[in-house]
Amino acid sequence: MTAILWLSLAAFCSAMSSRVADAQLPNLASEFSVSLGVASAVITCFAIAWGTSQLFFGPLGDRFGKYVVVGWACVACAFTATLCGLAPSFPMLLGARLLAGATAAATIPLSMAWIGDVVPYERRQPVLARFLLGQIGGLSSGVMVGGLAADYLGWRAPFFGIALAFAALSVALLSMNRRLPERARQVRKAEGHAVRRMLAEFGHVLSSRWARVVLLTVFVEGAFVYGAFPFIASHLHRLHGVSLSKAGSLVMLFGLGGVLFATTSGMLVRRLGEVSLARWGGTILGAGLLLAALAPSWPWAIPGCLFAGLGFYMLHNTLQINATQMAPERRGAAVSAFSSCFLLGQSAGMALAGALVEGIGTTTVIAAGALVKRL
């Protein structure tokens, strides 16, 4: 379906924007004369803004239409990515990344919520997995492109490329929205003050005990996994002498593990069921992170990153499918709350890891991420 393809490409660009700075941290630290931990704030700022902005975009998508809101968000993303590339100082770069995270916040959760609106539950998990190929590709490509830029192009170049991609996607999405059938452009009218409506939306979601379990779980997942993940490229560069472009390419295998899950998701769901899929995913993810952290030489990072990616998407996709069904009548708000908790978990994990990494080292930070298998 072409409509889902455009959403998947928007997810690709958003995910790339979130991870493009990972492999560039050593260069950013050197250029702006800050420590690696301080440089990692460019990732934390993006994640905090992305997480908190979900609280705004979920109800907005329910009110005006999820697909059209994603299209206009891509217009804003093109502008904020350009600001990142033009930033003349580290504080200005942090401000631009904050805005970039805020504008990118709409794409993935509202896309998932839109799929939840138009695809029946029994067919939804494989469709979501295929949609997530865009997000998976963006996450891994962002690290690789960031590494190549760090070695050959300079850190600004990827942001201009991302801006052009978002601009082109905004045209495609807004054009597609006009051609969607009425049922795929549903909106929900609401009365009263906007802030009170927003609070009521999320209050309705949080009234469900199962929703609270899912939201807490994804917060912890984000804290452990993405407190560790951004430092893998720097770990390989510092400890094993791997170039940043090569390190970024190795970390891209995390995404290949996600592709492996996406292409086999239908079979895995049938054979394992949701509970076993999540449990095995957490175990495989933890084993992969430990392998990447404790490996005596860089080639061990190849299976480590691959297993970590496979395990992460086994776990995370199961949580996502539950998020689309937490509150069907408030699906935009529910999925946005899910994404918000995931991103705020990332922010908390990244902030803690950034504060500790110079003292305890990248090995310990990445190994700590393996504790996610205890979820």
N, C-alpha and C positions, 0 to 999 in steps of 0.2 A: 504494500500500500504506500503510495507516494507521500501521503500526509505524514505517515510514521517515519519515512526516510528523512524528510526535512527536519522533523523533531530530533531524530537520532544525530543528524549532523550538527544541530544546535547544541545538543548534549556534548558532542565531540569538541566543539570550540570552547564551551564552558569548562569542560574538564581539562582541556589543554591549558587554558588560562590559569586554572588553579594549580597546575603542577609545573608550569614552564620555568618557574624560578628555582625549583629544587636543585637541579644540577649546577645552577649558576651561583649558589650560595658562596663558595670559596672566592669567586671573582668579584661578587658584590661586596664581600667583606674586605677584599683587598682594595677595590676602587674607592670605596667610601670610608676606608680606615676604621672599620668596626670589627668586632669579633664574629665568629661563625654563629654564635647564639643570637647576637643582636641582628645579624643579617637575616636570620630565619623569621624575623618579624614580618617580612614581606609576605610570607605564607600565612602566618597567624592572622594578620590584618584582613587578608582576603577571606579566610575561613570564618572569622568573627562576623564580618559584614554579610557574608553569604548566609550564615546561620540565623542571624537576627532578622534579616530582611524577609525570610520565609513568612514571618508573622504578618507581613503586609501583603505579599503576593498571593498567598492561598485564598483569602477572602476576595481579593481583587479578581482572581481568575474565576471564582464561582459567580461573581457579580457581573462581569463583562464578557466572559468567555475565555477559556483557558488558552485556546490556540492563538487568538489574536493578541493576548497579553504576552505570550512567548515571542511573537513577531516583533512587537514594539520594544520588548526587553532587548532583543538583538540589536535594534537601532542604538539603544543606550550603551550596550556593550561595545559597539564599534567606537563610540566616543571615548569611553573610559579606558579601553585598551590603548588608544592613541595617546591619552594622557600619561599612561605608564611609560610608553616609549619616549616621550618628550621630557620626563621628569629630570630636572637639573641637579637635584640633591637627594640625599637619602630620606629626609623627612617628606619631601614632595613625592618621592616614589611610594612611601608608605601611605600617604593620603590618596594617591591615585589607585593603589591596590585596594584600599578600603572601598573606594567608589566602584572599582571593577568587580569586587566581590558582591556588593549590593546589587548591581545591575544583572550579574550573571545568576542571581539567586532564583529567578523565575523559571529558567529553562527546564531543568531536569525534573523538579517536583511537579510542575504543572503539566509537563509532558506525560509523566507517569499517571497523574490524575485523569488527564484526557483519555489515555488508553483505558484506564479503569472505567470511564464513562461509556466507551464505545465497544469494548471487548468483553464478552461474558466471562465470569470468574473461572469456569472450567477450562477455558482456552487462554487465560490471561498470562500465566507464568512463562510459557515459552515465548509469547509475544513480547512481554517485558524483557526477557533475556535477549531477544534479538534487537530490541530497541537499545538495550544497554551496550551493544557492540560499539555504538558511537561513543558512549561515555568511557568504555574500556579503552578504545583506541585513542581517545583524547588524553586520558591519564598517562598512558605509556608513551604516546607520541610527544606529550608535553615535556616529559623528562628527557627524551632523546633529543628533541629540537633544542631544548635549553642547554644540553651538553654540547651539541654541535655549535651553537651560538657562542657558548663560553670559550670554545677553543678557536673558532674561526671567524665569527661574524660580529661579535660584540653583543652585549646583553639586550640592547634596545631592539634589534631587528625582529625577534619573534613577536613582540607586541604589535608592531605595525602589520605583520602578516595576519595575526589574529584579528585585528581591526578590520582588515579588508574582507576576511572570511565572514565575519559577523554582518558586515554591511550587505554582502551578497545574499546571505541567508535571510536577512530581514525582508528583502524584496520577495524571495521565494515563499516565505511563510505567510506574509500578508496577502499575497496573490492566491495561495492555496486556500486560505481561510474564506475567501469570497466564493470558492467553489465547493465548499463542504456542504453536505446535506444538513437540514435543520437540526436533526437529532445530535449531530456532532458539534453543534454550536450552541448547545443549551446554556442558559444562564439562570440564575436564581435571584429573583427580585427580593429586596429586603427593605424594611422600613427602619427609621430611627437613626440616631447618631452613629457615624462610621466607627468611632472607637468602641462604643458599646456593642455594636454589631460584631466587631472583630473579637472582643472579649467573649461574647456569647458563643461565637463559632468555636473557639478553642476550648471554652468551658465545656461545651457539648462533647468534644472529642475526649477531653480528660476525664469526663464522668464515667467512661468505660474502664474497668480494671484491666482488661486485656490491652487496651491502648496504652495504659501507663506502663505495663510490662514491656511492650514493644519499644516504646520511646526510651525507657531507661536502658534497655539492652543495646539499642543502636547508639546511644550516647557513650556507653562504655566501650563499645566496638570502635567508634571513631577515635576515642581518646587513646586507646592502646595501639591500634593499627597505624593511625596517621600521626601519632607522636613519634613513631619509629620510621615510617616509610620515607619521609623527606630526607633522612640522613643516610640512606643506603648508598646513594651515589657519592656523597662526601666520604663515607666510610671506605668504600672501595678505592677512592682516589688517595686518601690519606694513608691507609694501612697497607694497601697492596700496590700503590704507585700506578694505578690505572688512570688513563687520561679521562677528563670529564666527559668527552664525547663518547668514549667507549663505556664508561660507567653508566651514562644515560641509556645507552643501547642495551646494556645488561638489565637495567631496571625495567626496560620496556618488556622484558619477559613476564613481568607481573601481569601486564595486559594480555599477553599471549595465553597465560593461564585462564584469564577471564574469557577469552575467545573460546578456549577449549570447553569451558563450562557452558557458554552460550550455545554452542553447537551440539552439545549432548544433554542439554537441560531437560528436554522432554523425557528421555530415557532415564535420567537420574531421578527425576521426580517420581516416575512410575515405580522404579525399583526400590527407592529408599524412603519415599514419603518426606513430608516437610520436616518432621522432627529429626530424623536420622540425617537428612541432608544438612541441616544446620549443625548438628553435633560433629559429623565428619568434617564439615567445612572448617569449623573452629580448630579441630585437631590438625588438619593438614596445613592450615594457615600458620599455626604456632610452630609446627615443625619446619616450615619453609623459612620463617623469620630467624629461627635459631640457627639454621644452616647458613644463612647469609651472614649472620653476626659472628659466628664462631669458626667459620671456615678458615683453614690454614693458608689457603691460596685463593685467588680470585675466581678460577673456574668453578669452584663450588657454589658461587653465587648464581650460576646458570640454573641448576635444579632448584636452588633455594627460592629465587624470585618466581620461577614458574609455579612451584607448589604453593607459595604464598598467594599468588594471584588466583589459582584454582580454588584454594580453600576459602579465600575472602569472598569470592562471588558466590560460592555455594551457600555460605552463611548469609551474606548481605541480600542476595536475591530472595531468599526465603523470608527475611524480615520485610523486604519491600512488598512482596505479594500480600503479606498480612497488613501492611500499612494501607494498601489500596482498599481494604475491606474493614478497617477499623470503624469508620463512620461513613457509609456509602452516601448518605444524604448530605454530608459535609466533606466530600472527598477532597476537594481542593485544600481546605483547611487541614484535614487529617494528614495528607501526604506532605504538605508544607511543614507541619509540626514534626513529622518524621525526619524530613531533611534538615530542619532546623536543629533538632537534637543531635543528628549525626555531625553536622558542621560545628556546632558548639562543643561537642565532644572532641572533634579534631582540634579546635582552637585551644581547649584546655590541655589536651595532650601535647600539642606542639609548643605551647607556652612553657609548660613544665619541662619538656625535653630541651627546649632552647636555653632555659635557665641552668640546666644541669649538665649539658653536653660537654662543656669545656672542662668541667671538674671530673665527671665519671667516664667520659669517652663515648664514642659512637657505638662501640661494641655493646656496652651495657644498655644504652638507650634502645638499640634495635632488639636485643635479647628480651628486654622488658615487654616489648610489644607482643612477644609470644604468649604472654599471660592471657591473651584474648581467648585461647582455647579453653579457659576455665569458665567461659560464659555459660 
